[in-house]
Amino acid sequence: MSAKLSCAICQPHYLPWMGYFEMIDRVDEFVFLDDVQFIKREWKNRNKIRKTAQSAETKWLTVPIAGDCQMNTIKDARISQDTEWQSEHLNGMKSVYESTPFFDEYYGGIAQIIEKFKNGSLADLNISLVAHLCGIFGIKTKMHRSSDLNTTGKREEKLLNICKALKSDFYLANNATAEYVGAEYFAKDGIGFAPQNYTHPVYGQTCKNKQLTFISHLSIVDLLFNHGGKSMDIIRTGRPA
C-alpha cells in the first residue's frame, strides 16, 4: 500500500477464518474492537471445523459465555464455568485433524492457550490465539485493543475515531463494514478507505493423505493443520490484485 500508515479494525474472533489473518497481514496496525457489545451467535465465541475427519459437513466449536455477560462489551464477556468446553474443543480438533500433515507440530501451542482459559475474558482468549497464530505465520503487524485507545462513538464514528487515534491515513475495512459505510465518510478527514474484497482460495484438505471434499470458511486451524508453514502463502493468494 502507498499509504503512510494503514490500519484495519475488527472484533476479536475465536480461531477465525483465513481472511481475518489476510486483513491483519495487509496493514501496518490492527485494532481488536473489544469495547463494543458482545452479540451471541456470531464469530466472537465460535467457529467451524470439519464434523469428522472425512466428513463433508461442519460442526461448531462454541465458547460458552456466562449468562449475565451477554449484554456486556466483548472485553467484559466472561467465559462460563458451567461446561467442559475446553475438552470438547481440543478433543474435537484432535479427532478431526490428528491425521493431517502438521497437526503434531501446531496443536500443542493452540491447546496450551485454550487450557489457560477455563474461565476469564473471551477477548483475552481470542486475542491470545490470534497473536499466537500471527507469530506462526510471520505476521508482524502492530496490534492494539480499542479499549486502550479511549475512543468514543458508535459504528462508523467509532471506526473513524480509532483511525484518528492511530494517526492512520488508510482504513482497510472488512466487507461487512463496507456494507454500511463508504469511502466518502473517511475522505472528509483525509483518510483513504477500501473494502478487503478477499476471495477464499481453494486448498488441499486431507486425512491420512487422502484428498477430501473441499469446505471453505472453516477455522484457521483447518488450513494450519493441513499446510503448516505454507499457510500464509495460501492465505495471500486470495488477496485482490
N, C-alpha and C positions, 0 to 999 in steps of 0.2 A: 504494500500500500504506500501511496505517496504522502499520506498524512503524517504530520509531525508526531502525533500521539493518537492511537486508535484504541477504542475500548469496546467491550461487549458487556451486557448485563443480563443475568438470568437467575431465576430462583434456584437454590441448591437442590438437585435431583438425586435420587437414590440409584446408584450404579447406572448412570444414564446411557443413552444410545450413543453411537459413534459421532453423530452430528454435533453433539454437545462439546466433544473434545476438538472437533474441527473448528468450531467457533472460538474456543479458548486459544487454540494454536494460531489463529489468523490475526490476533490483535496484540497490542502491547500490554494492555491491562484488562483484567477481567474482574467483574464485581458480582459476588453472590448476593442476590437480592433477598436478604433474610429478614428484613423488618416490614414485610407485608403479610397479609393474613394467610394463614395456612388453610388450604381447601382440600377436603377429602376427595379421594378417587381421582387424583391427578398423578403426576410423576414424582412429587416430593417424597413420598414414602412407599413407593412401589415401582417395580419394573418387571419385564417379562423375560423368561428364558424358555428354552425348548421344554416341552412337557415331560418327555422321556428321552433317553439317549438317541433314539432313532425316529421319534415321532415328528410328524409334520404339523403338530399342534403346539400351543404355548400354554404356559401357566404363569401366574403372578407370584412374585415374592413381595410380600407386603410387611412393612414395619408397622406394628400396632402403635397407635397414638392414644395416650390417656384421654379419657372422655372429657375431662374438664379443661383440656388444652385445645380442643378442636375449633375454638373461635379465636385463638391467640395468633400472634405472629409466628412465622416459621421458626425464628430463633427461640421462641418461648414454648414451642410444641415439644412436649416431653414424651419419650418412648414409654409405652405401657409395660408394666412388670407382670401382667396377667397371663402371658403366654410364653412358651419356649420358642420364640420366633427365630432366635439365632441358630439353634439346632436345625430348625426346619429349613432355613435358608442355606446353611452350609451343607447339610445332608442333601438338599435338593440340587445344589450345584455339583456336588460330588457324584451323585447318581447319574446326572446327565452328562457331565464333562470329563469324568476321570479317564476316559479312553481317548481324549483329544490329545494332540501332539504336545501342547505346552501347559497342560493342567498342573503337572507336578511342579513346574517352575514358578507359577504365579499364584496358585491357590492359597498357599500358606500366608503370604503377605496380606491378601484380602481377608482371610479368616481371622488373622490377628486383630485387625481393626474392628471387624464385626463383633468379635468376642469381648472387646472392651466396652461395648455399649449395650449391656443388658438393659440399662435404663439411661437416663440423661437426655441430652438435647439431640433432636433429629437433625438440626442444622450442623451440629458438630460431627455427627456420624457421616452425613453426606459430604461435607467439605473435606473431612479426613480421607474418605475414599477417593474423591476426585483428585485431591492433591497427590495421593499415593500413585494413582494411575497416570497422572500427568508426569510424575517422575519416571515411571516406566517408559512412557512414550517420548521422553526427552523434551517435553513442552516447558518452556522457561518463562512463560507469561507471568507477570506480576499479578497477584490476586489480592482482593480486598473483600471485606464484608460491608454491605451498605449500612449496617447498623453502626459501623465505626466511622462513617463519613458524616453523620449527623445532618442528613439532607431531609427536606420536607416535601410535601406534595403527594399527589396520587396519580397513578397511571403515567401518562406522558410527561406531566410536570415533574414527577419524581425522577424519571429517567433523564430528563434534561438537567435537573439539578445535580444528579450524580456526574454527568459528563462535565459540568462546570466545576464541580469539586475536584475532579481529576485533572482539570485543565486539558481535557481531551478535545481534539478538533475533528474527530471522526467517530461515529457510532455505528457499529455493526449490529443490527437487530435480528433476532430470530424471526422466522416468518409469521409466528403468531402475533408478535408485537407489531410487525409491519402491516397487519390487517386493520389496526385501529389508529395508527399514527404514521405520518408520512414525512418526507424529506423537508417539506416547507416549514414544519413546526420547529425543526432544529436549525434550519438555514438562517432564521432571523437572529440567531446568536452565533452565527459563523461556524456552525458545526455540520460537517458532512454526514450523510446518512445513507445506508444501503441495507436491504434485507440479505440474510445469509444465502438464501437460494441454494441450499445444499441438496445434491442428488445422491440418494443412498446407493453405494456401489454393491454389486453382487460379488461375494467372495466364497471360497470353499468352506463348507461346513461338513465335518466328518465325524465318524465314530469307528474306531478300530480300522482306520484307513479307508473306510467305505464312504463315498460321497453321499450326502443326504440331500433331500429336497430343501432348497434354499428358503429360509424365512428371514424377512427383513425386519428392521426396527426392534431388534432384541437388545437386551442389556449389553453393554460393552464387554462383559465377561465372555460372551459367545465369541466375539472376534478375537479377544486376547488369548483364550484357551486354544483356539484353532490356529492362530497365526503368530503369536508371540511377538518377537522383535520386529516383525514386518507389519504389525498392525497399523502403525502411524502412516506408512506408505500407502496402505489401502484406504485409510480414512481420507487422506488428501486427494485421492482420485475423484472424490465426489465434489470437490471444490469447483465452483464455476470458473470458466476460463477468463 
